[in-house]
Amino acid sequence: MTKRDYYEVLGVGRDADEQQLKSAYRKMALKYHPDRNPNSPEAEEKFKEAAEAYSVLSDPQKRAAYDRYGHQGVAAGGSPGFDPNAFTDFNDILGDLFGFGDLFGGGGGRRRSRAQRGEDLRYDLEIDFDDAVKGLTAEIQVPRLEMCGTCSGKGAEPGGLVTCPTCKGRGEVIYQQSFLSIRRTCGQCNGAGEIIRRPCPQCKGDGYKRVERKLKVTIPAGVDNGTRLRLSHEGQPGVNGGPPGDLYVLLKVREHPFFERRENDLHCTIPINFAQAALGAEVEIPTLDGTETLKIPEGTQTGAQFRFRGKGVPHVNGHGRGDLYAHVEVRVPTKLTRQQRELLEKLRDTLPVENEPREKGIFEKVKDYFM
């Protein structure tokens, strides 16, 4: 049977580079792999055809000979058929997708499980408003797993590990499928190559123990509700020698009875009576650094705002602070003494009635002009 052109098999042009060849072969291999097409001789042949094409075109010398002389040029240097030894990068193409290692039986020795990073942990910490503004060092107790010191994480007492009878200690088993020798993780030992016969009495065979670990957390000044702090390598331990995860401390800041925070600015409401609003006054207001004098000018109305620069919340890990805004609220008394009532009645008689028009408005003046 006449062989198809290798470039046509992979669906690439003759100027395709190494990455384009690998990508094209990956696509073909995934489509026609025997694991995905069981009992399909046609898919198996197409898989072999794609593998043969890639084994030739991925080799610079074989590709040069093929480009010049075609299939005869490749056959002149040896067997032109499928060559498993040419696939030194086959794991890189398909290994992670199908979960097996050396597909063609190459390479020996015991399979090693991959090192895995430990899981991250979260710890919710509630702090006072003043502590969030000024910063503090807090001590927390975090429940987490730690390697068992008795068995060093093996999960077995001394002499309690035996070689897995299924994989003979390799950590993987080999399945023969057509021309492929497929290696897969052993299901009995999960790739460890050993089975626990006598578990460690301390950790009950887990290799890890749950402990309460005391840690100190440095909380910088200016943190806010929802701020997340990371403590590197304080999470769950890694697997197979992998690094531990991180611990994330999520802050919840209690509300302040007087101040309202808006980013790095503080806002507060200052109540005054109508005499202070009308005549003007000086009142003492609290700040984060003590008290400040607020000068209220004559005729101040409810909602008037006064700004104190640099009296707000510090910027986290930065310079400067926000501002403090004092909002005036004129309070009307709900109960009056007889003397206060008499004084207010005399004052009322001397003041203009605000809800009666004293002069024509602009619309009335325009109306009169055109009449």
Buried (B, 14 or more C-beta within 10 A) or exposed (E): EEBEEBBEBBBBEEEBEEEBBBBBBBEBBBEBBBBEBEEEEEBBEBBBBBBBBBBBBBBEEBBEBBEEEEBEBBBEEEEBEBBBEBBEEBBEBBBEEBEBBBBBEBEEEEBEBEEEBBBBBEBEBEBEBEBBBBBBEBEBEBEBBBBBEBBEBBBBBEEBBBEBEBBEBBBBBBEEEEEBBBBBBBEEBEBBBBBBEBBBEEBEBBBBBEEEEEBEBEBBBBBBBEBEBEBEEBBBBBBEEBBBBBBBBBBEBEEBEEBEBEEBBBBBEBEBEBEBBBEEBEBEBEBBEEEBEBEBEEEBEBEBEBEBEEBBBBBBEEEEBBBBBBBBEBEEEEEEEEEEEEEBEEEEEEEEEEEEEEEEEEEEEEEEEEE
